[in-house]
Amino acid sequence: MSDPASIRRQLKIKTGVVNRLIKENQLYRKECVAQKLKVDKFVADGAEDWDIKNGRKMLEESEKMITDSSDRLGKAVADLRGLLTGVRQDPQYAADPEFLNAEGALEMASV
């Protein structure tokens, strides 16, 4: 895969995957916090048992999605990092916008 166009394309695709998974993970985390507040409110207000139970089930699902999206993000980051390892050695990519975007995506994922 030494073709520069192919490498740029792979960088763009893998960077897009990492960026999408970062956003997805953040959304699931926000959803989980909101659901936790909702369940706490149900408990504090003395809501029906069904509402509390259903709210807790939804909270568990949100927590599972955080784990799943974190796992997928980790795999995507490892894949992108592997591609970048080979590309960093080639000086023609040092100022390439796709290379810089990929570096930025890795920084965002590490935060």
N, C-alpha and C positions, 0 to 999 in steps of 0.2 A: 504494500500500500504506500509506495513512495510517490505516487502521483499527487502533486500539490493540490489540485482541485478536489480530489477524493479526500485528502486529509482535512482540508478546510470544511468540506461538507460534513464529515464525521464530527469535527469540532463543533460545528453549528448545531447539529442534531443532539449530541451529547450534552452540550451546554444548555440547550432548550429543555432537555429532560430534567437536568439538575435544577434549573430555575423553576420549572413547573412543580417539581416535588417539594422544593423549599416553600413555595406559596401554599401548596396543599397541606403540608405539615403545619404551617402557621395557622391556617384556617381551622384545622382539626383541634389545635390547641385552644384557640379562641372559643370554638364550639363547646369544648369540654369545660372550660371555665364558666361559660354561660349556663350550661346544663347543671353544673354543680351548684351555682347560685339558685337556679330554679328549684332543684331538689331541696336545698336548705330552706328556701322560702315555703315550700310545701310542708315541710316538717314543722317549721316555726308557726305556720298558720293553722296547723292541725288539719290538713287536707285529708281526704279519704285515702285509705290504705292502697287502693288501686292506683291512684295518681302518684303516690310516693314510690310504689313498686315499679310502675312503668317509667317514672323519671330516672330511677336508679338503673334500670335496664338500658335506657338510652344513654346514660352516663358511661356505663360499661362498654357499650358499643363505640362510643366516641374515644374512649381510652384504647380500645383495640385498634381503632383506625390510626391513632397516633403511633402506636407500635409498628403497625404495618407500613405506614408511610415513612417512618424513620428507617426501617429496614431497607425499603426500596431506595430511599435517598442515599443511604450508605453504600449500596451496591452501585448506584449511578455515579456517585462521587469517586468510588474506586475505579470504575471504568474510565471516567474522564481523566482522572489522575494518571492512569496507565497510558492513555493516549498522549497526554501532555509530556510525560517523561521522555518519550521518543521524539516528540516535536521540539522540545527545549534544546536538544542537541543540534538542531539545524538552524543556523543563523538567519535564514530567509524568512522565518516565521516570527522573529523577535518583535516586529512592529505590525504584524498582521492583526487586523481588527478581530477576527474570529479567535485568534490565540489570546488576545487581551480580554475578550469577553469570557473566554473559558477560565482564565486566571481569576477574573472577578467573581465568577460563579463559584469557584472553589473557595474563595475568601468568604463569600456570603454563607456558604454551607458550613464553614467551620465556626461561624459565630454562634 
